[in-house]
Amino acid sequence: MGKMRVGIGYDVHRFEEGKKLMLGGIEIPFEKGLKGHSDGDVLIHALIDAILGAAGLGDIGEHFPDTDMAYKEVDSKILLKRVLELVSEHYVVNNVDCIVVTERPKLSPYKDRIRTSLAELLGVSKERVNVKAKTEEGLGFTGREEGIKAYAVVLLEERY
């Protein structure tokens, strides 16, 4: 077994009318989407930060700045693929654990599809991807249904 490296990621986006809600690479039916320079996929953004952190390569804003119009409305799956290409010479993803915090929409019906999507994007088996959905019991901006936040932890394994 190669050396292991752990990274943690966090991201948050506010809701915005007229946008699709993208989480973990899939569209979730909801009356609002997430505001962001890209498609606002808060879960993929947290995962990107976790991967970059584990590899010691900074954060998402350094690689895909919101001042660069090349990333305006970009599909976050493309950004994740670029990050995986960046680290692939030295690391492979061992496993990921994610938390999505939102009052609404309820994510239970979509967790399996999100896991499948992330596993495919990461090139790992679905058993190596865990997604948890939490609420904040009406507290804070997520409790007031103003947006969604996500956390991700990733374990990278060094290639031989």
For each residue, the residues with C-beta under 8 A, 3 or more apart:
1: 4 157
2: 157 158 159 160
3: 157 158
4: 1 94 155 156 157 158
5: 54 55 56 91 155 156 158
6: 54 153 154 155 156
7: 49 50 51 52 53 54 55 153 154 156
8: 49 50 53 151 152 153
9: 45 46 47 48 49 50 51 52 53 150 151 152 153 154
10: 46 49 149 150 151 152
11: 42 43 45 46 49 60 149 150
12: 42 147 148 149 150
13: 34 35 36 40 42 45 147 148
14: 34 35 141 146 147
15: 32 33 34 35 145 146 147 148
16: 19 32 33 34 35 40
17: 31 32
18: 33
19: 16 32 33 34 35 40
20: 27 33 39
21: 27 28 29 30 32 33 34 105
22: 25 26 27 28 33 34 39 40 41 44 76
23: 26 28 41 42 43 100 107 110 114 148 150
24: 41 43 44 98 100 113 114 115 117 118 131
25: 22 41 44 76 77 80 114 117 118 121
26: 22 23 110 113 114 117
27: 20 21 22
28: 21 22 23 105 107 110
29: 21 105
30: 21 33 104 105
31: 17
32: 15 16 17 19 21
33: 15 16 18 19 20 21 22 30 40
34: 13 14 15 16 19 21 22 39 40 41 42 147 148
35: 13 14 15 16 19 40
36: 13 39 40 41 42 45
37: 66 71 72 73
38: 41 45 64 71 72 73 74 75 76 79
39: 20 22 34 36 73 74 75 76
40: 13 16 19 22 33 34 35 36 76
41: 22 23 24 25 34 36 38 44 45 76 77
42: 11 12 13 23 34 36 45 46 100 148 149 150
43: 11 23 24 46 47 98 100 114 118 131 150 152
44: 22 24 25 41 47 48 76 77 79 80 118 121
45: 9 11 13 36 38 41 42 48 49 60 76 79 150
46: 9 10 11 42 43 49 50 98 150 151 152
47: 9 43 44 50 51 80 96 98 118 152 154
48: 9 44 45 51 52 60 76 79 80 83
49: 7 8 9 10 11 45 46 52 53 59 60 152
50: 7 8 9 46 47 53 54 96 152 153 154
51: 7 9 47 48 54 55 83 84 87 93 154 156
52: 7 9 48 49 55 57 58 59 60 63 83 87
53: 7 8 9 49 50 56 57 59
54: 5 6 7 50 51 91 154 155 156
55: 5 7 51 52 86 87 90 91 156
56: 5 53
57: 52 53 63 86 87
58: 52 62 63
59: 49 52 53 62 63
60: 11 45 48 49 52 63 64 79
61: 64 65 66
62: 58 59 65
63: 52 57 58 59 60 79 82 83 86
64: 38 60 61 68 71 74 79
65: 61 62 68 71
66: 37 61 71
67:
68: 64 65 71
69: 72
70: 74
71: 37 38 64 65 66 68 74 79
72: 37 38 69
73: 37 38 39
74: 38 39 64 70 71 78 79
75: 38 39 78 79
76: 22 25 38 39 40 41 44 45 48 79 80
77: 25 41 44 80 81 121
78: 74 75 81 82
79: 38 44 45 48 60 63 64 71 74 75 76 82 83
80: 25 44 47 48 76 77 83 84 121 122
81: 77 78 84 85 121
82: 63 78 79 85 86
83: 48 51 52 63 79 80 86 87
84: 51 80 81 87 88 93 121 122 123
85: 81 82 88
86: 55 57 63 82 83
87: 51 52 55 57 83 84 90 91 156
88: 84 85 91 92
89: 159
90: 55 87 158 159
91: 5 54 55 87 88 156 157 158 159
92: 88 123 156 157 159
93: 51 84 96 122 123 124 128 154 155 156 157
94: 4 124 128 154 155 156 157
95: 124 128 129 130 154 155
96: 47 50 93 118 122 124 128 129 130 152 153 154 155
97: 130 132 152 153
98: 24 43 46 47 118 129 130 131 132 150 151 152 153
99: 131 132 133 134 150 151 152
100: 23 24 42 43 107 131 132 133 134 148 149 150
101: 134 135 136 142 148 149 150 151
102: 105 107 133 135 142 145 148 149
103: 135 136 138 142 143 144 145
104: 30 145
105: 21 28 29 30 102
106: 109 133
107: 23 28 100 102 110 111 114 133
108: 111 133
109: 106
110: 23 26 28 107 113 114
111: 107 108 114 115 131 132 133
112: 115 116
113: 24 26 110 116 117
114: 23 24 25 26 43 107 110 111 117 118 131
115: 24 111 112 118 119 126 129 130 131
116: 112 113 119 120 126
117: 24 25 26 113 114 120 121
118: 24 25 43 44 47 96 98 114 115 121 122 129 131
119: 115 116 122 124 125 126 128 129
120: 116 117 123
121: 25 44 77 80 81 84 117 118
122: 80 84 93 96 118 119 128 129
123: 84 92 93 120
124: 93 94 95 96 119 128 129
125: 119 128
126: 115 116 119 129
127:
128: 93 94 95 96 119 122 124 125
129: 95 96 98 115 118 119 122 124 126
130: 95 96 97 98 115
131: 24 43 98 99 100 111 114 115 118
132: 97 98 99 100 111
133: 99 100 102 106 107 108 111
134: 99 100 101
135: 101 102 103 138 142 143
136: 101 103 139 140 142 143
137: 143
138: 103 135 143 144
139: 136 142 143
140: 136 143 144
141: 14 144 146 147
142: 101 102 103 135 136 139 145 146 147 148 149
143: 103 135 136 137 138 139 140
144: 103 138 140 141
145: 15 102 103 104 142
146: 14 15 141 142
147: 12 13 14 15 34 141 142
148: 12 13 15 23 34 42 100 101 102 142
149: 10 11 12 42 100 101 102 142
150: 9 10 11 12 23 42 43 45 46 98 99 100 101
151: 8 9 10 46 98 99 101
152: 8 9 10 43 46 47 49 50 96 97 98 99
153: 6 7 8 9 50 96 97 98
154: 6 7 9 47 50 51 54 93 94 95 96
155: 4 5 6 54 93 94 95 96
156: 4 5 6 7 51 54 55 87 91 92 93 94
157: 1 2 3 4 91 92 93 94
158: 2 3 4 5 90 91
159: 2 89 90 91 92
160: 2
